[in-house]
Amino acid sequence: EDKVVQSPLSLVVHEGDTVTLNCSYEVTNFRSLLWYKQEKKAPTFLFMLTSSGIEKKSGRLSSILDKKELFSILNITATQTGDSAIYLCAVEGVRAAGNKLTFGGGTRVLVKP
Amino acid sequence: DTAVSQTPKYLVTQMGNDKSIKCEQNLGHDTMYWYKQDSKKFLKIMFSYNNKELIINETVPNRFSPKSPDKAHLNLHINSLELGDSAVYFCASRNRASGNTIYFGEGSWLTVV
């Protein structure tokens, strides 16, 4: 069974700090790893990673994938209170019956002013 | 216009009742999903439909029955609701062939009392 584990479960930082979120996975026929940000409602897409070692950046957020060690990290630099959310990692496994997306339990980030 | 829309957004109902949640996407995607997010924030896939055909059916009680009248709609009917069914149910869609990311609806918050 595919498995995604995120750490830490939660963290509290102050504005301006840098946070690093971890995601490790076990998946059959890996296709991609995705990061989502969930505030009050629907998860919103951040990154999709398919290749090892290639960093993806969007503003203060960046992410990288290591397919050999089966993990990904999401970095947020110069955090702001608006970064407070649950960050979800998901992996996509290829299956004959249809690709499946398995989510981790999320990391809850609280950024204090 | 909302890309993936679900109704109702909030539903409070008594044990034993039957209820439905509707989902529509206007993105032209060929694959739709139902996910359940429990109190611990784990997002777990329940069902996936591709071109109106069921392709993923995870271990979900028979009381849950999805119906896809066309590619743009995927409804979820729940019979004999139980307390443990209380959760947020997310509909999502993607274009399977192009491998694009999955887009989520805003969730339907179901409370069974």
Interface residues (C-beta under 8 A of the other chain):
Chain A: R31 S32 L34 Q38 K41 A42 P43 T44 F45 M48 I86 L88 A90 A97 G98 N99 K100 L101 T102 F103 G105 G106 R108
Chain B: V4 T31 Y33 Y35 K40 K41 F42 L43 K44 I45 S48 N50 I55 I56 F90 R96 G99 T101 I102 Y103 F104 G105 E106 G107
